[in-house]
Amino acid sequence: MRGDLKSAVARAGLIIGALTGASILPACSSDAPVGPLSVNPSGPPPPPATSIVVSGGDSQTAETGSGVASAPAVRVLDGAGIGVAGVRVQFAVISGGGSIENSTLTTNTGGVASAGTWTLGIAGPQTLRATANGVGSVDFTATATPTSGGGGGAYAIELRYNPGSTPTTAQGVAFSQAKSQWESVIGGDLLDTFVDRSVGTCTSPTAINETVDDLVIFVTLETIDGAGGVLGSAGPCVIRSGSLLPLIGQMRLDIADLANLEASGSLNEVIAHEMGHVLGVGSLWSVLGLLADPMPSTPPPPPLPDPHFIGPLTLAAFDSIGGSGYSGAKAPVEDTGGPGTLNSHWRETVLVTELMTGWINPGSNPLSIVSVQSLADMGYTVNTSAAQSFSGPGSSLIIPAPGMRPRLQMVDDVWIVPLEVVEPSGRQVGLIVR
């Protein structure tokens, strides 16, 4: 009987000992006391990974700028076709632009790694590659179809604050309100465009490698020249081929002036004004062939040039607010003020309190139908009902009453840099030096 027990223990010991991490009674053939035997909990090393295969998410279709329905996934296998855990897999977009949610991860216990959302780029074929270290790679394909209207929604401005430029609550509200105002004015979406530009483009602190819906603006709050000089500057630096409308731009404001602007009630209008320049108001007029008879930075002998904006919708808008009897060239553009003010704003002596003249005046500075229709002449689809009520041209200059905020010149506030022209695939096809 005792021999049968020894035999049973021996058999059990062999079975239990096969379980990782178990403590067992070893088989024995004597009556000596026995103790637990520790077994290596890690067990034998797993077989090496030998192949990578598509697990799901291949051959899909979605609109440009949209994610495919199923996440691309791979499975890493050993020689027996069993999934291998802990293998590093990298996903990278090879063609078509777009982006991937998870670029680097490791396989799970079943040997599977999922890339998450694959957002497609420009219309046409797309390729995504998954590579497993020391194993191999597989490709996923997709087809991006054009969206109705170009980008699939309302016009959208994205603000990105550069490091060290976090706005205060009041400043953040002013930026948000300016963004909403211009988005309400522009009534149509633009073509989504892939942008692949280096660090420093439009003050970006990182490389830009993404599909842009409509407009990205990098915001910098920094010291420029101290209080009372240049309040800020703004403009585009990457524009679309064909339409030449902005993709990437920048706004910079002098931190030495921000508190005074806020205290005087001018902060919202200054920020809205600068954002208008990023959209192309004043900054792209000459590029688009809409500025006639510009004034040189050093005025010539008389007769002096008479700079004016020649877009037909803008001329009709100017006449509609009382400009039909104006004797000069229409619509009048600023002919004084130096670089950054000259040729890039509505003429202050005519439109006076309009938001996009070169001066912010006491009281209200509305965004008039003239500025709204200038965007239409530039190529935007606009919502004319978003124009603010505005009195006609020819009114006298406003003299600040006691206690009112001062009249502020927007000194040198149009940011003039070479414009990189990119096609929808992201390839640079031109450089406009101004």
C-alpha positions as CSV (number, residue, x, y, z in Angstrom):
1,M,0.0,0.0,0.0
2,R,2.8,2.4,0.9
3,G,4.5,1.6,-2.3
4,D,1.4,2.5,-4.2
5,L,1.3,5.9,-2.5
6,K,4.9,6.6,-3.4
7,S,4.1,5.7,-7.0
8,A,1.1,8.0,-7.0
9,V,3.1,10.9,-5.5
10,A,5.8,10.3,-8.1
11,R,3.3,10.4,-10.9
12,A,1.6,13.6,-9.4
13,G,5.0,15.2,-9.0
14,L,5.7,14.8,-12.7
15,I,2.3,16.2,-13.7
16,I,2.3,19.1,-11.2
17,G,5.9,20.0,-11.9
18,A,4.9,20.8,-15.5
19,L,2.9,23.8,-14.2
20,T,4.8,27.0,-14.3
21,G,5.4,28.5,-10.8
22,A,4.1,25.4,-8.9
23,S,5.6,24.1,-5.7
24,I,5.4,20.3,-5.7
25,L,6.4,17.3,-3.6
26,P,9.1,15.6,-5.6
27,A,8.8,11.9,-6.4
28,C,10.9,9.8,-4.1
29,S,11.5,6.2,-3.3
30,S,12.4,6.5,0.4
31,D,10.7,7.5,3.6
32,A,12.9,10.6,4.0
33,P,11.1,13.9,4.7
34,V,10.6,15.9,1.5
35,G,10.4,19.7,0.9
36,P,9.0,21.9,-1.9
37,L,10.9,22.1,-5.1
38,S,11.0,25.5,-6.9
39,V,10.4,25.5,-10.6
40,N,11.6,28.3,-12.9
41,P,8.5,30.5,-13.3
42,S,9.5,31.9,-16.7
43,G,9.5,28.5,-18.3
44,P,11.3,27.8,-21.6
45,P,11.8,30.8,-24.0
46,P,9.1,31.2,-26.6
47,P,9.8,30.2,-30.1
48,P,11.1,33.2,-32.2
49,A,8.8,35.2,-34.4
50,T,9.2,34.3,-38.0
51,S,6.5,36.2,-39.9
52,I,4.0,39.1,-39.9
53,V,0.6,39.0,-41.6
54,V,-2.3,41.3,-42.0
55,S,-4.9,40.6,-39.3
56,G,-7.5,43.2,-40.5
57,G,-8.2,46.6,-41.9
58,D,-6.8,46.2,-45.4
59,S,-8.3,47.5,-48.7
60,Q,-10.7,50.1,-47.3
61,T,-12.3,53.3,-48.7
62,A,-13.0,56.6,-46.9
63,E,-13.2,60.3,-47.7
64,T,-10.1,62.5,-47.6
65,G,-9.3,63.6,-44.1
66,S,-11.5,60.8,-42.6
67,G,-10.6,57.7,-40.7
68,V,-11.1,54.2,-42.2
69,A,-13.8,52.1,-40.6
70,S,-11.6,49.3,-39.3
71,A,-8.2,49.8,-37.6
72,P,-5.3,48.2,-39.6
73,A,-3.9,45.3,-37.5
74,V,-1.2,42.7,-37.9
75,R,-0.3,39.4,-36.2
76,V,3.2,38.3,-35.6
77,L,3.7,34.5,-35.7
78,D,6.3,31.9,-34.9
79,G,7.2,28.9,-37.1
80,A,4.2,26.9,-35.9
81,G,1.8,29.7,-36.8
82,I,1.3,30.7,-33.1
83,G,1.1,34.4,-32.1
84,V,4.1,35.9,-30.4
85,A,3.7,38.5,-27.7
86,G,5.9,41.5,-27.0
87,V,7.2,42.1,-30.5
88,R,7.7,45.7,-31.4
89,V,5.7,46.9,-34.5
90,Q,6.0,50.2,-36.2
91,F,3.3,51.7,-38.5
92,A,4.1,54.4,-41.0
93,V,2.2,56.2,-43.8
94,I,4.1,55.5,-47.1
95,S,2.0,57.3,-49.6
96,G,-1.1,59.5,-49.8
97,G,-0.4,61.7,-46.8
98,G,-2.7,61.2,-43.8
99,S,-1.8,60.0,-40.4
100,I,-1.9,57.0,-38.1
101,E,-3.0,57.0,-34.4
102,N,-0.5,54.5,-33.1
103,S,2.9,54.5,-34.8
104,T,4.8,52.2,-32.4
105,L,3.5,49.5,-30.1
106,T,4.1,45.8,-29.2
107,T,2.0,42.7,-29.9
108,N,-0.4,41.4,-27.3
109,T,-0.6,37.9,-26.0
110,G,-2.2,36.7,-29.2
111,G,0.6,38.3,-31.3
112,V,-1.7,41.1,-32.5
113,A,-0.9,44.9,-32.9
114,S,-3.5,47.4,-34.0
115,A,-2.7,50.8,-35.4
116,G,-5.8,52.5,-34.3
117,T,-7.4,55.2,-36.5
118,W,-5.9,55.6,-40.0
119,T,-6.9,59.0,-41.3
120,L,-6.5,59.2,-45.1
121,G,-4.8,62.1,-46.9
122,I,-5.3,63.4,-50.4
123,A,-7.8,61.8,-52.8
124,G,-6.4,58.6,-54.4
125,P,-4.5,55.5,-53.3
126,Q,-3.0,55.3,-49.8
127,T,-0.4,53.0,-48.4
128,L,0.4,52.2,-44.7
129,R,3.3,49.9,-43.8
130,A,3.7,47.8,-40.6
131,T,7.2,46.6,-39.8
132,A,8.1,44.1,-37.1
133,N,11.7,44.3,-35.8
134,G,13.8,41.5,-37.3
135,V,10.7,39.8,-38.8
136,G,9.5,41.7,-41.9
137,S,6.8,44.1,-43.0
138,V,3.4,44.2,-44.6
139,D,1.5,46.9,-46.5
140,F,-2.1,48.1,-46.1
141,T,-3.9,49.9,-49.0
142,A,-6.8,52.3,-49.0
143,T,-8.6,54.7,-51.3
144,A,-9.4,58.2,-50.3
145,T,-12.4,59.7,-52.1
146,P,-13.0,63.5,-52.5
147,T,-15.3,65.1,-50.0
148,S,-18.2,67.3,-51.1
149,G,-17.2,70.9,-51.0
150,G,-13.5,70.1,-50.5
151,G,-12.9,69.4,-46.8
152,G,-16.2,68.1,-45.5
153,G,-17.6,70.9,-43.3
154,A,-17.6,74.5,-42.2
155,Y,-14.5,76.6,-42.4
156,A,-12.3,76.0,-39.4
157,I,-9.4,77.9,-37.9
158,E,-7.1,76.1,-35.5
159,L,-5.1,78.1,-33.0
160,R,-1.8,76.6,-31.6
161,Y,0.0,78.5,-28.9
162,N,3.7,78.2,-29.0
163,P,5.8,77.2,-25.9
164,G,5.8,80.1,-23.4
165,S,2.8,81.7,-25.0
166,T,-0.1,80.5,-22.9
167,P,-2.7,83.3,-22.9
168,T,-4.4,84.6,-19.9
169,T,-8.1,84.0,-19.5
170,A,-9.0,87.3,-21.1
171,Q,-6.5,86.8,-23.9
172,G,-7.8,83.3,-24.6
173,V,-11.4,84.7,-24.8
174,A,-10.3,87.4,-27.2
175,F,-8.6,84.8,-29.5
176,S,-11.6,82.5,-29.3
177,Q,-14.0,85.3,-30.2
178,A,-11.9,86.5,-33.1
179,K,-11.7,82.9,-34.4
180,S,-15.5,82.5,-34.2
181,Q,-16.0,85.8,-35.9
182,W,-13.9,85.0,-38.9
183,E,-15.3,81.4,-39.1
184,S,-18.8,82.9,-39.3
185,V,-17.7,85.2,-42.1
186,I,-16.2,82.5,-44.3
187,G,-19.1,80.3,-45.3
188,G,-17.4,77.5,-47.1
189,D,-14.8,74.8,-46.5
190,L,-11.5,74.6,-48.4
191,L,-9.8,71.6,-49.9
192,D,-7.9,69.5,-47.2
193,T,-4.2,69.7,-48.0
194,F,-1.3,67.7,-46.7
195,V,1.5,69.8,-45.2
196,D,5.0,68.4,-44.6
197,R,7.3,71.3,-43.5
198,S,10.3,71.6,-41.3
199,V,10.6,72.9,-37.7
200,G,10.3,76.7,-37.6
201,T,7.8,77.0,-40.4
202,C,5.5,79.9,-39.4
203,T,7.2,79.7,-36.0
204,S,6.1,76.1,-35.4
205,P,8.2,74.5,-32.7
206,T,8.0,71.1,-34.4
207,A,7.9,69.7,-37.9
208,I,4.4,69.9,-39.5
209,N,3.4,66.6,-41.0
210,E,-0.4,66.5,-41.3
211,T,-3.5,67.1,-43.3
212,V,-4.8,70.7,-42.7
213,D,-8.5,71.1,-42.9
214,D,-8.6,74.9,-43.5
215,L,-6.1,77.0,-41.5
216,V,-3.7,76.5,-38.7
217,I,-2.3,79.6,-36.9
218,F,0.7,79.5,-34.6
219,V,0.4,82.1,-31.9
220,T,3.4,83.7,-30.1
221,L,3.2,86.1,-27.2
222,E,6.6,87.6,-26.8
223,T,8.7,90.8,-26.4
224,I,8.9,92.7,-29.7
225,D,9.9,96.3,-29.1
226,G,8.3,97.3,-25.7
227,A,5.1,99.1,-25.0
228,G,3.7,101.5,-27.5
229,G,5.4,100.4,-30.7
230,V,4.6,97.4,-32.8
231,L,1.5,95.8,-31.1
232,G,1.8,92.6,-33.2
233,S,2.2,91.2,-36.6
234,A,0.6,88.4,-38.5
235,G,0.3,86.8,-41.9
236,P,0.4,83.5,-43.8
237,C,3.5,81.6,-44.8
238,V,2.2,78.4,-46.4
239,I,-0.5,78.7,-49.1
240,R,-2.5,76.4,-51.4
241,S,-1.6,75.9,-55.0
242,G,-4.3,77.1,-57.4
243,S,-6.3,79.3,-55.0
244,L,-3.3,80.7,-53.2
245,L,-5.3,80.8,-50.0
246,P,-3.6,80.3,-46.6
247,L,-2.9,76.9,-45.0
248,I,-0.5,77.9,-42.2
249,G,0.0,81.3,-40.7
250,Q,1.3,83.0,-37.6
251,M,0.3,85.7,-35.1
252,R,2.7,87.4,-32.7
253,L,1.7,90.0,-30.1
254,D,4.0,92.1,-27.9
255,I,3.5,91.1,-24.3
256,A,4.5,94.6,-23.3
257,D,1.3,95.9,-24.9
258,L,-1.2,93.2,-23.9
259,A,-2.2,94.5,-20.5
260,N,-2.7,98.0,-21.8
261,L,-4.8,96.7,-24.7
262,E,-6.9,94.7,-22.3
263,A,-7.4,97.7,-20.0
264,S,-8.3,100.0,-22.8
265,G,-10.8,97.6,-24.3
266,S,-8.9,97.3,-27.6
267,L,-7.5,93.7,-27.1
268,N,-10.4,91.9,-29.0
269,E,-10.2,94.2,-32.0
270,V,-6.4,94.0,-32.2
271,I,-6.5,90.2,-32.2
272,A,-9.4,90.1,-34.7
273,H,-7.5,92.6,-36.9
274,E,-4.3,90.5,-36.9
275,M,-6.2,87.3,-37.6
276,G,-7.7,89.0,-40.7
277,H,-4.2,89.4,-42.0
278,V,-3.5,85.7,-41.6
279,L,-6.6,85.0,-43.8
280,G,-5.0,87.2,-46.4
281,V,-6.7,90.6,-45.9
282,G,-4.0,93.0,-46.9
283,S,-1.3,90.4,-46.8
284,L,-2.3,88.6,-50.1
285,W,-3.9,91.4,-52.1
286,S,-0.8,92.0,-54.3
287,V,-0.2,88.2,-54.6
288,L,-3.7,87.7,-55.9
289,G,-3.5,90.6,-58.3
290,L,-6.2,92.6,-56.5
291,L,-4.0,95.6,-55.5
292,A,-3.6,98.4,-58.1
293,D,-1.3,101.4,-58.2
294,P,0.5,100.6,-55.0
295,M,2.4,103.3,-53.1
296,P,6.2,102.8,-52.9
297,S,7.8,102.8,-49.4
298,T,9.4,106.0,-50.4
299,P,6.8,108.2,-52.0
300,P,7.7,109.6,-55.4
301,P,7.2,113.2,-56.6
302,P,3.6,114.1,-57.4
303,P,1.3,113.0,-58.8
304,L,1.3,110.3,-56.2
305,P,-0.1,106.8,-56.7
306,D,-3.6,106.0,-55.5
307,P,-3.5,102.4,-54.2
308,H,-6.8,100.7,-54.4
309,F,-8.4,97.2,-54.3
310,I,-10.0,96.2,-57.6
311,G,-12.2,93.2,-56.7
312,P,-15.7,93.7,-58.2
313,L,-17.7,92.5,-55.2
314,T,-15.7,94.8,-53.0
315,L,-16.3,97.8,-55.2
316,A,-20.0,97.1,-55.1
317,A,-19.9,96.8,-51.3
318,F,-18.0,100.1,-51.1
319,D,-20.6,101.8,-53.1
320,S,-23.4,100.2,-51.0
321,I,-22.1,101.9,-47.8
322,G,-22.0,105.4,-49.4
323,G,-18.9,105.2,-51.6
324,S,-20.7,105.7,-54.9
325,G,-19.8,109.4,-54.9
326,Y,-16.2,108.8,-53.9
327,S,-13.9,110.6,-56.4
328,G,-10.7,108.6,-55.9
329,A,-9.9,105.1,-57.2
330,K,-12.0,102.4,-55.5
331,A,-11.8,100.8,-53.1
332,P,-9.2,103.0,-51.4
333,V,-6.2,101.3,-49.8
334,E,-3.9,102.9,-47.2
335,D,-1.3,105.3,-48.9
336,T,0.6,106.3,-45.7
337,G,2.0,104.7,-42.6
338,G,5.1,103.0,-43.8
339,P,5.9,99.3,-44.4
340,G,3.4,96.9,-42.8
341,T,0.6,99.5,-42.9
342,L,1.0,100.9,-46.4
343,N,-0.9,99.1,-49.2
344,S,-2.2,96.5,-46.8
345,H,-5.2,98.1,-45.0
346,W,-8.3,100.1,-46.0
347,R,-7.6,103.8,-46.1
348,E,-8.1,105.4,-42.7
349,T,-9.1,108.8,-44.0
350,V,-12.0,107.2,-45.9
351,L,-13.2,104.2,-43.9
352,V,-12.0,105.5,-40.6
353,T,-13.4,103.0,-38.0
354,E,-13.5,99.9,-40.1
355,L,-11.7,97.0,-38.4
356,M,-9.1,96.5,-41.2
357,T,-7.9,100.0,-41.6
358,G,-4.4,100.6,-40.2
359,W,-5.6,102.2,-37.0
360,I,-7.9,101.0,-34.1
361,N,-10.1,103.9,-33.2
362,P,-12.0,104.8,-30.0
363,G,-15.5,103.3,-29.9
364,S,-16.6,100.5,-32.3
365,N,-14.4,99.2,-35.1
366,P,-16.8,97.0,-37.1
367,L,-15.9,94.3,-39.7
368,S,-17.8,95.8,-42.6
369,I,-19.3,94.3,-45.8
370,V,-16.3,95.8,-47.6
371,S,-13.9,93.4,-45.8
372,V,-16.3,90.5,-46.1
373,Q,-16.6,90.9,-49.8
374,S,-12.9,91.4,-50.2
375,L,-12.6,87.8,-49.0
376,A,-15.0,86.7,-51.7
377,D,-13.0,88.5,-54.3
378,M,-9.9,86.6,-52.9
379,G,-11.7,83.3,-53.5
380,Y,-13.4,82.4,-50.3
381,T,-17.1,81.6,-50.0
382,V,-18.5,84.2,-47.6
383,N,-21.6,84.8,-45.5
384,T,-22.5,88.4,-46.1
385,S,-25.0,88.4,-43.2
386,A,-22.0,88.2,-40.9
387,A,-20.9,91.7,-41.9
388,Q,-21.3,94.3,-39.1
389,S,-23.2,97.5,-39.5
390,F,-21.0,100.3,-40.8
391,S,-21.5,104.0,-41.5
392,G,-20.4,105.2,-45.0
393,P,-17.0,106.6,-46.0
394,G,-16.0,110.2,-45.9
395,S,-16.8,110.7,-42.2
396,S,-14.4,112.9,-40.2
397,L,-11.6,111.4,-38.1
398,I,-12.7,110.6,-34.6
399,I,-11.0,112.7,-31.9
400,P,-10.9,110.7,-28.6
401,A,-13.0,112.3,-25.9
402,P,-11.6,112.5,-22.3
403,G,-11.6,109.0,-20.8
404,M,-11.8,107.2,-24.2
405,R,-9.2,104.8,-25.4
406,P,-6.5,106.3,-27.7
407,R,-6.3,105.8,-31.4
408,L,-3.8,103.1,-32.1
409,Q,-1.8,102.6,-35.3
410,M,-1.2,99.0,-36.3
411,V,2.5,99.7,-36.9
412,D,4.3,97.2,-39.2
413,D,1.7,94.5,-38.4
414,V,1.6,92.6,-41.7
415,W,4.2,89.8,-41.5
416,I,5.9,89.7,-44.8
417,V,7.8,86.4,-45.5
418,P,8.3,84.2,-48.6
419,L,5.2,82.2,-49.2
420,E,5.6,78.4,-49.7
421,V,3.1,77.1,-52.2
422,V,2.0,73.5,-51.8
423,E,-0.2,71.2,-53.8
424,P,-2.8,68.9,-52.1
425,S,-0.3,66.1,-51.8
426,G,2.0,68.3,-49.7
427,R,4.7,68.8,-52.4
428,Q,6.0,72.3,-52.6
429,V,5.5,73.7,-56.1
430,G,6.5,77.3,-55.7
431,L,8.0,80.0,-53.5
432,I,6.6,83.6,-53.7
433,V,9.2,86.1,-52.5
434,R,7.7,89.5,-51.6
